[in-house]
Amino acid sequence: MKIIILGAGQVGGTLAENLANEANDITVIDNNGARLRELQDRLDIRTVQGHGSYPSVLRQAGGADADMLIAVTNSDETNMVACQVANVLFKTPTKISRVRAGAYLARKELFGENGFPIDVLISPEHLVTKHITRLIQYPGALQVLEFSKGLARLVAIQATKGGPLVGHELSYLRTHMPRIDTRVAAIFRKDRAITPQGDTVIEEGDEVFFIADSNNIRSVMSELQPLEKPYKRIFICGGGNIGYRLAHSLENHYQVKLLERDHERCVILSESLRKTVVLEGDAANKDILLEENIENSDVFCAVTNDDEANIMASLLAKRLGARKVLTLINNPDYVDLIQGGDIDVAISPQQTTIGSLLTHVRRGDVVNVHSLRRGAAEAIEAIAHGDHKSSRVVGRRLDEIPLPKGTTIGAIVRHNEVLIAHDHLRIQPDDHVILFLVDKSRVRDVEKLFQVGLTFF
């Protein structure tokens, strides 16, 4: 596939790396020559220096025969205009744009048939807000991913002392919870992937990924660590787009406080939010946090645009007694350094956004892609088509399917019912199959597995 990426920042660069490793023809456009050279030194891609929405630059990048344009610069206006230019001049089949400003996103008539010709809108702030909200809904989870419109969820959780399954074989889970079906898709032990078997013993500190019906998530979590009490009091540091969206989504169900430095922004926030307590001040100020009883907060979320400010505020809040700390980190190099110590969960907007973008790039009928383990692994939801003659999966038992190494099927969603993967299950047409890939370099093999042969037509 021939793909043009506008923007060589964190999202554009990470996306280029993902797609270049999957044998796509990638061209990256950016004004920053140094950043382009750095990407070209590492990846087998073309680069073009210039303004991404200029017709001449898009033409130089191969716009005339591109299959897809993905506009992820820091400028909403550049992204939207680039999609317009690509549509008018080159009739580019698929146009994806990152749009961050709520003022644009609130007016749906701006996009589509009579507006900007953008096929897929990506809003990092919206995606990050959903990600944090799910973590708050499931205390103790490291990651919560949805499939089939929320019917099934894949949860990452650290096994800790006191969990009934810790120190036991996985087969013990079925004996202990006979009425609840679940599947452990992967285990990471000291950053090494372990393929789960019935006799695999769960050890303290293991990062366990399991999939289950959404109604059973908390029950399965209680097997891997002592179940935490539901959160009630949420403290948000940073009143930007993410901070506002997060407060807005939580304030009807939790007691929410939001701390923001800028006075004018505080006024806007206090007028826009109905139940959230809006505070003016600096989260690095110990006295403010103590005054607001930070020690009684269940969750402290640092979501400013400054990584260092988020880290320092989170460390201070944790030291002062905040129960759980979630920290937004834009620099991916920081994520591995800080997560798991005083900071409970580091959230990377890039990885959250990348999964959403990859959903629209994958071959075959792939409806969900989630990036896991800082991009090292993936979870995919693919729809099975064809029949037993034209498809390599339809009509076959799960133990008959030649899955690529390091790939497991976690569940099948059929007619709004979640079927946890067991060897005897047969895949039927239109099943939604949820797969976990420990080695994401096997993605292309999985795509081929779900592609329909010519006999189907």
ChimeraX attribute file (.defattr): number of C-alpha atoms within 10 A of each C-alpha:
attribute: neighborCount
match mode: 1-to-1
recipient: residues
	/A:1	15
	/A:2	15
	/A:3	24
	/A:4	26
	/A:5	26
	/A:6	29
	/A:7	27
	/A:8	25
	/A:9	17
	/A:10	17
	/A:11	24
	/A:12	22
	/A:13	21
	/A:14	18
	/A:15	23
	/A:16	26
	/A:17	17
	/A:18	18
	/A:19	18
	/A:20	17
	/A:21	13
	/A:22	16
	/A:23	12
	/A:24	15
	/A:25	17
	/A:26	24
	/A:27	24
	/A:28	25
	/A:29	27
	/A:30	22
	/A:31	15
	/A:32	15
	/A:33	15
	/A:34	11
	/A:35	16
	/A:36	22
	/A:37	15
	/A:38	12
	/A:39	20
	/A:40	15
	/A:41	9
	/A:42	9
	/A:43	16
	/A:44	17
	/A:45	18
	/A:46	16
	/A:47	22
	/A:48	21
	/A:49	18
	/A:50	18
	/A:51	18
	/A:52	26
	/A:53	21
	/A:54	14
	/A:55	16
	/A:56	12
	/A:57	17
	/A:58	25
	/A:59	15
	/A:60	15
	/A:61	24
	/A:62	17
	/A:63	25
	/A:64	14
	/A:65	14
	/A:66	23
	/A:67	17
	/A:68	21
	/A:69	26
	/A:70	26
	/A:71	30
	/A:72	25
	/A:73	23
	/A:74	16
	/A:75	14
	/A:76	17
	/A:77	14
	/A:78	22
	/A:79	25
	/A:80	23
	/A:81	19
	/A:82	27
	/A:83	25
	/A:84	20
	/A:85	19
	/A:86	25
	/A:87	19
	/A:88	11
	/A:89	13
	/A:90	17
	/A:91	17
	/A:92	19
	/A:93	13
	/A:94	20
	/A:95	24
	/A:96	22
	/A:97	27
	/A:98	25
	/A:99	24
	/A:100	19
	/A:101	14
	/A:102	13
	/A:103	8
	/A:104	14
	/A:105	15
	/A:106	9
	/A:107	9
	/A:108	9
	/A:109	12
	/A:110	14
	/A:111	17
	/A:112	12
	/A:113	10
	/A:114	8
	/A:115	11
	/A:116	17
	/A:117	23
	/A:118	24
	/A:119	15
	/A:120	17
	/A:121	18
	/A:122	20
	/A:123	17
	/A:124	22
	/A:125	23
	/A:126	16
	/A:127	17
	/A:128	23
	/A:129	22
	/A:130	18
	/A:131	19
	/A:132	20
	/A:133	16
	/A:134	17
	/A:135	18
	/A:136	22
	/A:137	14
	/A:138	20
	/A:139	19
	/A:140	24
	/A:141	19
	/A:142	22
	/A:143	20
	/A:144	22
	/A:145	21
	/A:146	19
	/A:147	24
	/A:148	19
	/A:149	9
	/A:150	11
	/A:151	15
	/A:152	26
	/A:153	24
	/A:154	26
	/A:155	25
	/A:156	24
	/A:157	22
	/A:158	22
	/A:159	25
	/A:160	20
	/A:161	15
	/A:162	15
	/A:163	18
	/A:164	17
	/A:165	25
	/A:166	20
	/A:167	17
	/A:168	15
	/A:169	16
	/A:170	19
	/A:171	14
	/A:172	15
	/A:173	20
	/A:174	14
	/A:175	9
	/A:176	12
	/A:177	13
	/A:178	9
	/A:179	8
	/A:180	16
	/A:181	17
	/A:182	22
	/A:183	22
	/A:184	22
	/A:185	27
	/A:186	24
	/A:187	24
	/A:188	18
	/A:189	16
	/A:190	9
	/A:191	10
	/A:192	11
	/A:193	15
	/A:194	16
	/A:195	16
	/A:196	19
	/A:197	13
	/A:198	12
	/A:199	11
	/A:200	15
	/A:201	16
	/A:202	22
	/A:203	20
	/A:204	18
	/A:205	15
	/A:206	20
	/A:207	23
	/A:208	23
	/A:209	22
	/A:210	21
	/A:211	30
	/A:212	26
	/A:213	21
	/A:214	16
	/A:215	12
	/A:216	15
	/A:217	20
	/A:218	18
	/A:219	13
	/A:220	21
	/A:221	25
	/A:222	17
	/A:223	19
	/A:224	26
	/A:225	20
	/A:226	15
	/A:227	17
	/A:228	13
	/A:229	10
	/A:230	12
	/A:231	18
	/A:232	14
	/A:233	17
	/A:234	25
	/A:235	26
	/A:236	25
	/A:237	27
	/A:238	25
	/A:239	27
	/A:240	17
	/A:241	18
	/A:242	23
	/A:243	22
	/A:244	20
	/A:245	18
	/A:246	25
	/A:247	28
	/A:248	18
	/A:249	14
	/A:250	18
	/A:251	18
	/A:252	12
	/A:253	11
	/A:254	16
	/A:255	18
	/A:256	22
	/A:257	20
	/A:258	25
	/A:259	22
	/A:260	22
	/A:261	15
	/A:262	13
	/A:263	12
	/A:264	10
	/A:265	14
	/A:266	20
	/A:267	13
	/A:268	12
	/A:269	23
	/A:270	15
	/A:271	10
	/A:272	12
	/A:273	16
	/A:274	12
	/A:275	17
	/A:276	22
	/A:277	16
	/A:278	21
	/A:279	21
	/A:280	17
	/A:281	18
	/A:282	18
	/A:283	23
	/A:284	18
	/A:285	11
	/A:286	14
	/A:287	11
	/A:288	16
	/A:289	21
	/A:290	14
	/A:291	9
	/A:292	13
	/A:293	13
	/A:294	24
	/A:295	17
	/A:296	16
	/A:297	23
	/A:298	21
	/A:299	24
	/A:300	25
	/A:301	24
	/A:302	30
	/A:303	29
	/A:304	21
	/A:305	16
	/A:306	14
	/A:307	17
	/A:308	14
	/A:309	19
	/A:310	23
	/A:311	24
	/A:312	15
	/A:313	24
	/A:314	28
	/A:315	18
	/A:316	19
	/A:317	29
	/A:318	21
	/A:319	13
	/A:320	16
	/A:321	15
	/A:322	22
	/A:323	17
	/A:324	22
	/A:325	24
	/A:326	24
	/A:327	29
	/A:328	24
	/A:329	25
	/A:330	21
	/A:331	14
	/A:332	17
	/A:333	10
	/A:334	15
	/A:335	18
	/A:336	11
	/A:337	10
	/A:338	16
	/A:339	17
	/A:340	13
	/A:341	9
	/A:342	16
	/A:343	18
	/A:344	19
	/A:345	24
	/A:346	23
	/A:347	24
	/A:348	18
	/A:349	21
	/A:350	24
	/A:351	24
	/A:352	22
	/A:353	22
	/A:354	21
	/A:355	21
	/A:356	21
	/A:357	23
	/A:358	20
	/A:359	18
	/A:360	18
	/A:361	16
	/A:362	20
	/A:363	17
	/A:364	17
	/A:365	18
	/A:366	21
	/A:367	17
	/A:368	23
	/A:369	25
	/A:370	24
	/A:371	22
	/A:372	21
	/A:373	14
	/A:374	16
	/A:375	17
	/A:376	12
	/A:377	20
	/A:378	22
	/A:379	26
	/A:380	26
	/A:381	25
	/A:382	25
	/A:383	21
	/A:384	24
	/A:385	24
	/A:386	22
	/A:387	19
	/A:388	15
	/A:389	14
	/A:390	16
	/A:391	22
	/A:392	21
	/A:393	26
	/A:394	23
	/A:395	18
	/A:396	17
	/A:397	15
	/A:398	19
	/A:399	13
	/A:400	13
	/A:401	17
	/A:402	12
	/A:403	17
	/A:404	15
	/A:405	12
	/A:406	16
	/A:407	23
	/A:408	22
	/A:409	24
	/A:410	24
	/A:411	27
	/A:412	27
	/A:413	22
	/A:414	16
	/A:415	9
	/A:416	13
	/A:417	12
	/A:418	19
	/A:419	18
	/A:420	20
	/A:421	26
	/A:422	16
	/A:423	11
	/A:424	11
	/A:425	15
	/A:426	18
	/A:427	22
	/A:428	21
	/A:429	16
	/A:430	15
	/A:431	19
	/A:432	26
	/A:433	24
	/A:434	27
	/A:435	22
	/A:436	25
	/A:437	24
	/A:438	25
	/A:439	16
	/A:440	22
	/A:441	15
	/A:442	18
	/A:443	20
	/A:444	15
	/A:445	13
	/A:446	21
	/A:447	16
	/A:448	14
	/A:449	18
	/A:450	22
	/A:451	19
	/A:452	21
	/A:453	15
	/A:454	10
	/A:455	10
	/A:456	12
	/A:457	7
